[in-house]
Amino acid sequence: MNHEPPIRMLLVDDDSLILFALEKIIQKYRDLQVVGRVRNGHEALAFLQETQIDVVLLDIEMPLMNGIECLQQIRSQYPAIIVILLTTFAEEQYIIDGLANGAQSYLLKTTPYDQLGQHIREAINGTFIMPAPIAAKLATLLQQKKDFHEKSISSLFFQTYDMTRTEQQVVKLLVKRLTNPEIANQLKITVGTVKNHLVAIFTKLQVQNRQDAIALIEKYLN
């Protein structure tokens, strides 16, 4: 027989109906116990000062102190507490802020109620939960940032060193550690032409060899 004490949970949401529904759902699981319900981040932090909690199920959009601000305080003051963000919103900035500030999982309020208990257990066991809509948003956002970064490289780095279109292509392959023959194959030019472009690139960068060139480029990009 399992005699381990139940997981003690605090529910934080400014919608009293959501709080009531969550508690009713969680009560169905013998290993989970709701020991508190509060309406905003300030109330959550005050509750945590008085009561031992294992898991906080935390809404994001709340008055007085939102979920992200509360998450930051919990991570700072109670690092052992597991925080699961539960929200209606799948906005990119919420996703980034939640991940950056140490949320263990990120769930939408559209999550099927019969899956909630399992998601909570998985978060407790160290499995990060991210629903497909949020994962798709994050993937799109990362790709957009990558695209923007590559554009910013072209507009700043290449303009600074006045590089031709072919020299730009060579540089992009150079930092990938491709050899001269591999660069030639990629660009459909001869190895001799690659060497000529590298000489021009080294001159513009004021370096002596490809190692120094790569180091300078990577320093610039970082």
C-alpha positions in Angstrom: 0.0 0.0 0.0 1.3 3.5 -0.9 1.5 5.7 2.3 3.3 8.6 0.6 1.6 11.9 1.5 -0.3 13.6 -1.4 1.2 16.3 -3.5 0.2 19.7 -1.9 -1.0 22.2 -4.5 -1.8 25.9 -4.6 -4.2 27.1 -7.4 -3.8 30.7 -8.5 -6.3 32.3 -10.9 -8.4 35.4 -10.9 -11.4 33.6 -12.2 -13.3 32.0 -9.3 -15.1 29.6 -11.6 -11.8 28.3 -12.9 -10.5 27.8 -9.4 -13.6 25.9 -8.4 -13.5 23.7 -11.5 -9.7 23.0 -11.1 -10.2 22.0 -7.5 -13.1 19.6 -8.3 -10.9 18.0 -11.1 -7.8 17.6 -8.9 -9.9 16.2 -6.0 -10.4 13.1 -8.1 -6.8 12.1 -7.8 -5.8 10.6 -4.4 -2.1 11.6 -4.8 -3.0 15.3 -5.4 -4.4 17.7 -2.8 -5.5 21.3 -3.2 -4.6 23.1 0.0 -5.1 26.7 -1.2 -6.9 28.8 -3.8 -5.9 32.5 -4.4 -6.7 35.2 -6.9 -3.4 36.8 -7.8 0.3 36.8 -7.4 0.4 38.8 -4.2 -2.0 36.4 -2.5 0.0 33.5 -3.8 3.3 34.7 -2.3 1.5 35.5 1.0 0.1 32.0 1.1 3.5 30.4 0.4 5.0 32.2 3.4 2.5 30.4 5.7 2.0 27.0 4.1 4.2 24.3 2.6 3.4 23.7 -1.0 4.8 21.3 -3.6 3.2 22.5 -6.8 1.7 25.9 -7.9 -0.7 25.8 -10.8 -0.4 29.4 -11.9 -2.5 31.6 -14.2 -0.7 34.3 -16.2 -3.2 37.1 -16.8 -4.1 38.4 -13.3 -4.5 41.8 -11.7 -2.1 43.3 -9.2 0.7 40.8 -9.9 0.6 38.6 -13.0 1.8 35.0 -13.3 5.2 35.8 -14.8 6.0 38.2 -12.0 4.8 35.7 -9.4 6.8 33.0 -11.1 10.0 35.1 -10.8 9.4 35.5 -7.0 8.6 31.9 -6.5 11.8 30.7 -8.3 13.8 33.2 -6.2 12.3 32.5 -2.8 11.1 28.8 -3.1 13.3 27.1 -5.7 12.0 23.6 -4.8 8.4 24.4 -5.6 7.2 23.2 -9.0 5.4 25.9 -11.0 3.0 25.0 -13.9 1.7 27.8 -15.9 -1.9 27.4 -16.9 -3.4 30.0 -19.2 -5.9 30.7 -22.0 -3.2 32.5 -23.9 -0.6 31.0 -26.3 1.1 34.4 -26.9 4.8 34.2 -27.9 6.0 36.6 -25.2 4.2 34.6 -22.5 5.9 31.4 -23.7 9.3 33.0 -23.7 8.9 34.7 -20.3 7.6 31.4 -18.8 10.5 29.4 -20.1 13.1 32.0 -19.2 11.9 32.3 -15.6 11.8 28.5 -14.9 8.3 27.3 -15.3 8.3 23.4 -15.2 5.4 23.1 -17.6 3.1 25.3 -19.7 -0.5 24.2 -20.1 -3.5 25.7 -21.8 -6.9 25.9 -20.1 -8.2 24.0 -23.1 -6.3 20.9 -21.9 -8.7 18.0 -21.5 -9.6 17.7 -17.8 -8.9 14.0 -17.7 -5.3 14.7 -18.7 -4.6 17.3 -16.1 -3.6 14.9 -13.3 -1.2 13.1 -15.6 0.4 16.4 -16.7 0.9 17.5 -13.1 2.5 14.2 -12.2 4.8 14.4 -15.2 5.9 17.9 -14.3 6.6 16.6 -10.7 8.8 13.9 -12.2 10.8 16.3 -14.3 9.1 16.0 -17.7 8.5 19.3 -19.3 5.0 19.6 -20.8 4.3 21.9 -23.7 1.1 21.4 -25.7 1.3 21.2 -29.5 -0.1 24.8 -30.1 2.5 26.3 -27.9 5.3 24.2 -29.3 4.3 25.3 -32.8 4.3 28.9 -31.7 7.7 28.6 -30.1 9.2 26.9 -33.2 7.8 29.6 -35.4 9.2 32.3 -33.1 12.7 30.7 -33.0 12.7 30.5 -36.8 11.7 34.2 -37.1 14.5 35.1 -34.8 17.0 33.0 -36.8 15.8 34.6 -40.0 16.1 38.1 -38.5 19.6 37.3 -37.2 20.8 36.1 -40.6 19.4 39.3 -42.2 21.1 41.5 -39.6 24.4 39.7 -40.3 24.1 40.5 -44.0 23.1 44.1 -43.5 25.8 44.9 -40.9 28.7 42.6 -41.2 28.9 42.4 -44.9 28.3 46.1 -45.5 30.9 47.0 -42.9 33.6 45.0 -44.8 32.2 45.8 -48.2 32.0 42.2 -49.4 30.7 41.1 -52.8 27.8 38.7 -53.1 30.1 35.8 -53.7 32.4 36.7 -50.8 29.3 36.7 -48.6 28.5 33.2 -49.7 32.1 32.1 -49.1 32.0 33.6 -45.6 28.8 31.8 -44.7 30.4 28.5 -45.7 33.7 29.3 -44.1 32.2 29.7 -40.7 30.6 26.2 -41.2 34.2 24.9 -41.4 33.9 23.7 -45.0 37.1 23.1 -46.8 38.0 24.9 -50.0 36.9 22.0 -52.2 33.6 21.8 -50.3 33.1 25.5 -50.7 33.9 25.2 -54.4 31.4 22.3 -54.8 28.7 24.3 -53.0 29.1 27.4 -55.1 29.9 25.6 -58.4 33.2 27.4 -58.8 36.8 26.2 -58.9 39.0 25.7 -55.9 41.3 28.4 -57.3 38.5 30.8 -57.4 37.6 30.0 -53.8 41.3 30.7 -52.8 41.1 34.1 -54.6 37.9 35.0 -52.7 39.5 34.0 -49.4 42.5 36.2 -50.1 40.2 39.1 -50.7 38.2 38.3 -47.6 41.3 38.0 -45.4 42.5 41.3 -46.7 39.2 43.0 -45.9 39.1 41.5 -42.5 42.8 42.2 -41.9 43.6 38.7 -40.9 46.2 36.2 -42.0 44.4 32.9 -42.3 41.0 31.2 -42.2 41.3 30.4 -38.4 41.7 34.1 -37.6 38.9 34.9 -40.1 36.5 32.4 -38.5 37.4 33.7 -35.0 36.7 37.3 -36.0 33.4 36.5 -37.7 32.1 34.4 -34.8 33.1 37.1 -32.3 31.2 39.6 -34.4 28.1 37.3 -34.6 28.1 36.6 -30.9 
